[in-house]
Amino acid sequence: MKRATFGEIKDNYKVFMEGWKNEHHRFRSYDPCKEYFDKFYGKTLTTEEKEEFSLRLFAYLASWGMFRGNDWFIWKSSRVFLQVTDVLFDVKYKQLKDIDPYSENFDVGKYCNLTIELQTAVYNILKATLEQDDKLYPPKSEKENKVSPLMVCKILMGTYGCVIAYDSYDMKGLRALGVKAPQNQDMRTLLENTCNIFTQNKNVFTDIMQDMKQYDVNYTAFKVLDMILWIYGEKN
């Protein structure tokens, strides 16, 4: 694969935001989910509010391809996410909320520990939900009842904004920057390598985040990096 520097691909966020300017573009499907999460985070949600959030999360994930090739998800309604809302809105993870890798108190080790803890909690609840469903409607294939790491990363990006999605396009962008995928998709290594990109390109990324202020969005540095890598991967 052709090697690239971050400086060579950094302007891909502008390509993403050009698409975003079209109010009907799927690049906007992220926003209603993130906005609702931001609005209600730290509050005790009513049943109706949980259902509304689940619907927005469902729509965002569907828009970004989580139906495709995922046998279990395509047979579910948005209510499959009702139980996971309790974990996502738990303030014990508030340090991850809109986390800034350039803040003075950012600690890579603590960030990785808390992110992996949250990922595991979300994964376990979704897995338990599916296993309960299996008692009533046994899966038609082994593939049907599996929760993917990609699904969990998409969920965390659409709520806390504390990770990139690590989908195939992101991974292509990471490889172009010389970041090799660890064996067995070790999440800690992926998170550490992502943080290294921020560290190594601080001045450039600070300028990017400053430029992002012209848009009416609450995008974290991780979300913006995801946009940069995704566009690169999609084009290459």
Beta strands, then each sheet from edge to edge (+ up, - down):
end
